[in-house]
């Protein structure tokens, strides 16, 4: 699941070309998706007030959106030094995940949890990093906590389902996906995860039905076409169109192996 970064908000105390005003302008530009303009404003705020922790954090968020992950981490680290805030640790952890530094991400999410143990997103994202390190039981424990804190979090149910698939608990994965879909009927990833569980259980027709819905909801995800192709292959159906579409979207392994 896509991770959410936090902008830190502060009250504007005065008017004119002050650090606060530049910071406010940066937030406005960020909302308008002018990320380069936001960075310029945050930089000006920092020049005027070098210990402006929220300006460092918010500049880091803008850099992360532009995939300048190293620059973002430098800004988050400076913000943390000035003010060890839970959201800033979360932001740095999310950025480390994008760099596949999963151990570093876990350390930051753990620190965020220590500072604010009641935010389910912190547990959910730590679970994602643990999953990427193949610590599926540890990931499930974090998703359990995220769900306990927020029982309406569809993404946590789906993420738990993904880890259950990895542990071959396919019926448990289906139950989690059913709940995710109940909470968000347009959550295409939950249909894909449930389709994978059905694939593993050799319910290929049921898997294809789920992949069809996932593709209708999001026609640009290569892995879903690849997964549907696998189910069709097992049913002796024409699977190459799905593998070809997956290849067009960036995943060519099955197409190159079976269809060329």
QUIJO-V902076 format. One record per residue. N is the residue number from 1. RES is the residue in one small letter. D_LAST is the distance of its C-alpha to the last C-alpha in Angstrom with 2 decimals. Layout:
# QUIJO-V902076
<<N,RES,D_LAST> <N,RES,D_LAST>>
This chain:
# QUIJO-V902076
<<1,x,32.32> <2,x,33.34> <3,x,36.59> <4,x,39.80> <5,x,42.01> <6,x,45.70> <7,x,47.94> <8,x,51.46> <9,x,54.11> <10,x,57.64> <11,x,60.58> <12,x,61.54> <13,x,65.08> <14,x,66.03> <15,x,65.16> <16,x,64.41> <17,x,62.18> <18,x,62.36> <19,x,59.67> <20,x,59.60> <21,x,59.13> <22,x,56.21> <23,x,54.64> <24,x,55.16> <25,x,53.65> <26,x,50.61> <27,x,50.08> <28,x,50.42> <29,x,47.84> <30,x,45.45> <31,x,45.81> <32,x,45.01> <33,x,41.85> <34,x,43.49> <35,x,42.55> <36,x,43.49> <37,x,46.83> <38,x,47.36> <39,x,46.82> <40,x,49.36> <41,x,51.89> <42,x,51.46> <43,x,51.86> <44,x,55.10> <45,x,56.32> <46,x,55.75> <47,x,57.57> <48,x,60.53> <49,x,60.36> <50,x,58.58> <51,x,58.81> <52,x,57.25> <53,x,54.91> <54,x,53.36> <55,x,52.54> <56,x,50.60> <57,x,48.78> <58,x,47.96> <59,x,46.88> <60,x,44.56> <61,x,43.05> <62,x,42.45> <63,x,40.87> <64,x,38.57> <65,x,37.41> <66,x,36.62> <67,x,34.74> <68,x,37.49> <69,x,37.54> <70,x,39.68> <71,x,42.20> <72,x,42.26> <73,x,42.97> <74,x,45.79> <75,x,47.34> <76,x,47.07> <77,x,48.62> <78,x,51.51> <79,x,52.02> <80,x,52.13> <81,x,54.68> <82,x,56.84> <83,x,56.35> <84,x,54.38> <85,x,53.07> <86,x,50.71> <87,x,48.46> <88,x,48.09> <89,x,47.04> <90,x,44.49> <91,x,43.22> <92,x,42.93> <93,x,41.21> <94,x,38.63> <95,x,38.01> <96,x,37.66> <97,x,35.01> <98,x,33.01> <99,x,33.38> <100,x,32.33> <101,x,35.90> <102,x,36.19> <103,x,39.35> <104,x,41.02> <105,x,40.04> <106,x,41.52> <107,x,44.71> <108,x,45.07> <109,x,44.40> <110,x,46.91> <111,x,49.46> <112,x,48.90> <113,x,49.52> <114,x,52.68> <115,x,53.96> <116,x,52.94> <117,x,52.10> <118,x,51.89> <119,x,48.78> <120,x,45.85> <121,x,43.26> <122,x,44.24> <123,x,43.49> <124,x,40.25> <125,x,38.90> <126,x,40.19> <127,x,38.32> <128,x,35.05> <129,x,35.70> <130,x,36.62> <131,x,33.44> <132,x,31.43> <133,x,33.50> <134,x,32.69> <135,x,36.35> <136,x,35.58> <137,x,39.15> <138,x,40.58> <139,x,38.30> <140,x,39.39> <141,x,43.02> <142,x,42.60> <143,x,40.95> <144,x,43.85> <145,x,46.27> <146,x,44.49> <147,x,44.62> <148,x,48.25> <149,x,49.12> <150,x,47.15> <151,x,46.46> <152,x,44.81> <153,x,42.04> <154,x,38.84> <155,x,36.65> <156,x,38.53> <157,x,37.95> <158,x,34.20> <159,x,34.12> <160,x,36.12> <161,x,33.69> <162,x,30.79> <163,x,32.89> <164,x,33.91> <165,x,30.30> <166,x,29.97> <167,x,33.14> <168,x,31.85> <169,x,34.60> <170,x,32.43> <171,x,35.41> <172,x,37.04> <173,x,33.97> <174,x,34.01> <175,x,37.73> <176,x,37.27> <177,x,34.58> <178,x,36.88> <179,x,39.60> <180,x,37.47> <181,x,36.51> <182,x,40.18> <183,x,41.14> <184,x,38.48> <185,x,36.83> <186,x,34.48> <187,x,33.22> <188,x,29.47> <189,x,28.79> <190,x,31.06> <191,x,29.06> <192,x,25.90> <193,x,27.89> <194,x,29.39> <195,x,26.06> <196,x,24.95> <197,x,28.20> <198,x,27.68> <199,x,24.18> <200,x,25.89> <201,x,28.57> <202,x,26.11> <203,x,27.37> <204,x,23.95> <205,x,25.56> <206,x,27.85> <207,x,25.11> <208,x,23.19> <209,x,26.58> <210,x,27.08> <211,x,23.69> <212,x,24.42> <213,x,27.70> <214,x,26.31> <215,x,23.86> <216,x,26.77> <217,x,28.90> <218,x,26.45> <219,x,23.34> <220,x,22.25> <221,x,21.54> <222,x,17.93> <223,x,18.85> <224,x,20.15> <225,x,16.99> <226,x,15.18> <227,x,18.18> <228,x,18.26> <229,x,14.68> <230,x,15.93> <231,x,18.94> <232,x,17.18> <233,x,15.05> <234,x,18.49> <235,x,19.93> <236,x,17.35> <237,x,16.78> <238,x,13.85> <239,x,12.42> <240,x,9.23> <241,x,11.77> <242,x,13.33> <243,x,10.49> <244,x,9.76> <245,x,13.54> <246,x,13.87> <247,x,11.66> <248,x,13.94> <249,x,16.80> <250,x,15.95> <251,x,14.20> <252,x,10.54> <253,x,10.74> <254,x,9.53> <255,x,6.71> <256,x,5.45> <257,x,6.70> <258,x,6.15> <259,x,3.80> <260,x,0.00>>
